Amino acid sequence: MDKKIVAQNRRARHDYFILETYEAGLVLTGTEIKSIRAGRVNLKDGYAKIEKGECWLYNVHISPYEKGTYYNHDPLRPRKLLLHNDEIKRLIGKTQQQGLTLIPLSIYLKNGKWAKVELALAQGKKVYDKRHAIAERDARLQMERARKITKT
């Protein structure tokens, strides 16, 4: 299975605890898929919401296609996500719990033609959780540096 990552939300793993991930298809227009293939996507403020039994992606900026005509798309329009009914029902139950949200982790092209979104069911981190994660990362880096020095 060929998977080319077009855009990633690097901030998501810093701001949230990732509990589960899902793969969802995107309903796009012709100019949107051309912009995605060109890598002109921003997931920074994106989130997903389930409304009336359908999953929608909000605040994901897909730049207008440069060579598009007046049929070009709105960059911030809500986009429908394609998930199975049992996945949507499971997500409805989990997002109604306190503090859980759906965020996009990445957009990628599967087999070179299908645009997919990796959605994460996530819980927001508090400031002290972020500090703890940074301290752990710094300690791990220092241990690796010390190991490299002793090996040489």
C-alpha positions as CSV (number, residue, x, y, z in Angstrom):
1,M,0.0,0.0,0.0
2,D,1.6,3.3,-1.2
3,K,1.1,6.2,1.2
4,K,2.4,9.7,0.4
5,I,2.0,12.2,3.3
6,V,1.0,15.6,2.0
7,A,0.5,17.5,5.3
8,Q,0.9,16.8,9.0
9,N,-0.4,18.4,12.2
10,R,2.8,18.3,14.3
11,R,1.3,20.4,17.0
12,A,-1.4,17.8,17.7
13,R,0.8,15.4,19.5
14,H,2.2,18.3,21.6
15,D,-1.3,19.6,22.6
16,Y,-3.3,16.3,22.9
17,F,-3.1,12.8,24.2
18,I,-3.9,10.6,21.2
19,L,-6.2,7.8,22.2
20,E,-7.3,6.2,18.9
21,T,-6.7,6.9,15.2
22,Y,-9.0,6.4,12.3
23,E,-8.6,6.6,8.5
24,A,-11.3,8.6,6.7
25,G,-11.8,9.5,3.1
26,L,-12.5,13.1,2.0
27,V,-15.2,14.4,-0.3
28,L,-13.4,16.9,-2.5
29,T,-14.0,19.0,-5.6
30,G,-11.7,18.8,-8.6
31,T,-9.6,21.8,-7.8
32,E,-9.2,20.7,-4.1
33,I,-7.5,17.4,-5.0
34,K,-5.1,19.3,-7.3
35,S,-4.1,21.6,-4.5
36,I,-3.7,18.6,-2.2
37,R,-1.4,16.9,-4.7
38,A,0.6,20.1,-4.8
39,G,0.9,20.0,-1.0
40,R,-0.9,23.2,-0.3
41,V,-2.8,22.1,2.8
42,N,-2.7,23.5,6.4
43,L,-4.1,21.4,9.3
44,K,-3.1,23.7,12.1
45,D,-6.5,24.7,13.4
46,G,-8.5,21.8,12.0
47,Y,-11.0,19.7,13.9
48,A,-13.8,17.3,13.0
49,K,-17.3,17.2,14.3
50,I,-20.2,14.7,13.9
51,E,-23.5,16.3,12.9
52,K,-26.7,14.4,12.0
53,G,-24.9,11.1,11.7
54,E,-22.2,12.5,9.3
55,C,-18.6,13.5,10.1
56,W,-17.4,16.9,8.9
57,L,-13.9,18.4,8.8
58,Y,-13.6,22.1,9.7
59,N,-10.9,24.8,9.5
60,V,-8.6,22.9,7.3
61,H,-7.1,25.3,4.8
62,I,-6.7,23.9,1.2
63,S,-5.4,26.7,-0.9
64,P,-7.2,27.6,-4.1
65,Y,-5.7,25.9,-7.2
66,E,-3.6,28.5,-9.0
67,K,-4.7,27.5,-12.5
68,G,-8.4,27.1,-11.5
69,T,-11.1,29.3,-13.0
70,Y,-14.2,30.7,-11.3
71,Y,-15.0,27.2,-10.3
72,N,-12.3,27.3,-7.7
73,H,-13.2,26.2,-4.1
74,D,-13.5,28.1,-0.8
75,P,-10.3,27.4,1.1
76,L,-12.0,26.9,4.5
77,R,-15.2,25.2,3.5
78,P,-16.4,22.3,5.7
79,R,-15.6,18.9,4.0
80,K,-17.5,15.7,4.5
81,L,-15.5,12.7,5.8
82,L,-16.2,9.2,4.8
83,L,-16.4,6.8,7.7
84,H,-18.3,3.5,8.3
85,N,-21.5,3.8,10.3
86,D,-20.2,1.7,13.2
87,E,-17.2,4.0,13.4
88,I,-19.4,7.1,13.5
89,K,-21.6,5.6,16.2
90,R,-18.5,4.7,18.3
91,L,-17.1,8.3,17.8
92,I,-20.5,9.9,18.8
93,G,-20.3,8.0,22.1
94,K,-16.7,8.9,22.8
95,T,-16.8,12.6,21.8
96,Q,-19.7,13.1,24.1
97,Q,-17.4,12.2,27.0
98,Q,-15.8,15.2,28.7
99,G,-12.7,16.6,27.0
100,L,-12.5,14.3,23.9
101,T,-12.3,15.8,20.4
102,L,-11.5,14.7,16.9
103,I,-8.5,16.3,15.2
104,P,-6.8,15.6,11.9
105,L,-3.2,14.3,12.3
106,S,-2.3,14.1,8.6
107,I,-3.6,14.2,5.0
108,Y,-2.1,11.7,2.6
109,L,-2.6,10.2,-0.8
110,K,-3.3,6.5,-0.8
111,N,-2.1,4.5,-3.8
112,G,-1.4,7.9,-5.5
113,K,-5.0,8.8,-6.1
114,W,-7.2,8.7,-2.9
115,A,-7.0,11.6,-0.5
116,K,-7.3,10.3,3.1
117,V,-7.3,12.0,6.5
118,E,-5.8,10.3,9.6
119,L,-8.2,11.4,12.4
120,A,-7.4,11.1,16.1
121,L,-9.7,10.8,19.0
122,A,-7.8,13.0,21.5
123,Q,-7.9,14.5,24.9
124,G,-6.4,17.9,25.6
125,K,-3.2,18.2,27.6
126,K,-2.9,20.6,30.5
127,V,0.1,22.9,30.8
128,Y,1.8,20.7,33.4
129,D,1.4,17.6,31.1
130,K,3.2,19.5,28.3
131,R,6.0,20.5,30.7
132,H,6.4,16.9,31.8
133,A,6.6,15.7,28.2
134,I,9.3,18.3,27.4
135,A,11.3,17.3,30.5
136,E,11.1,13.6,29.6
137,R,12.3,14.4,26.0
138,D,15.2,16.5,27.3
139,A,16.2,13.7,29.8
140,R,16.1,11.1,27.0
141,L,18.3,13.3,24.7
142,Q,20.9,13.8,27.5
143,M,21.1,10.1,28.1
144,E,21.6,9.4,24.4
145,R,24.3,12.1,24.2
146,A,26.1,10.6,27.3
147,R,25.9,7.1,25.6
148,K,27.5,8.4,22.4
149,I,30.3,10.1,24.4
150,T,31.1,6.9,26.3
151,K,31.1,4.7,23.1
152,T,33.8,6.8,21.5
